[in-house]
């Protein structure tokens, strides 16, 4: 029911087109025993994702992203009941047709944290970021070895080398002003990053309010999702999303989160990984968190510092 999706051109033509995607999703639901269930596509996300009734979510991956579908199914299965925050339970996963893969998972309860953040009282925000810190600590303490066959990058040093070599060009393409661009090489050269992490960890890689669910009645986390970009590497890499998208340059919240995590992160290390992240877009991050200072060292303290020793 779904056409080939092996190239970026296929992706651009097929994935956004609901007239093409929906019949495939309906057919797959029927094959999975969910014929007739209400099917509503979520607006967010790079992959086609559907709510299937009240209890299930169907995520589809074209051939160009089939490896991501395999990884997400495996990671979610591995994480079941292992974190202090719920994660989706895999109900079925596998190949569909024409190179597509799918993951059918349980639907998390609550509301998206990003959508309700402005309504969260200050005290509840402190509790929520502490819960995020605790969840990250447990995630990073898990043995990632059982997932090494489906998660990259493999050689962490080679990965950071590749990201470093393209860092300036990548940020220039994203519209970063020259005053910031010219600082990148020297800043990265001055921050030592491990070529082999002393404690390789399972990384979510996109720790954002957008990927957490929360129950407003009591303001407690009710879910963490979207593990398709998971990796194995330096735990500090996961703090890029924390500083930019969770604590949002609020150093008191960063202090609360890292205290719950178990130790504080080096701000310059986090800033270096911000420049090397596979989704790095510093121009966007600057719009989200307008800087007070004018250097990358300033940003490191503003976004990842805690205001303490």
Buried (B, 14 or more C-beta within 10 A) or exposed (E): BBBBBBEEEBBEEBBEEEEBBBEBBBBBBEEBEBEEBEBEBEEEEEBBBBBBBEEBBBBBBBBBBBBBBBBBBBBBBBBEEEBEBBBBBBBBBEEBEBBBBBBBBBBBEBBBBBEBBEEBEEEBBBBBBBBBBBBBBBBBEBEBEBBEEBBBBEEBEEBBBBBBEEBBEBBBEEEBEEEBBEBBEEBBEEBEBBEEBEEBBBBBBBBBBBBBBBEEEEBBBBBBBBBBBBBBBBBBBBBBBBBBBBBBBBBBBBBBBBBBBEEBBBBBBBBBBBBBBBEBBBBBBBEEBEBEEEEBBBBBBBBBBBEEE
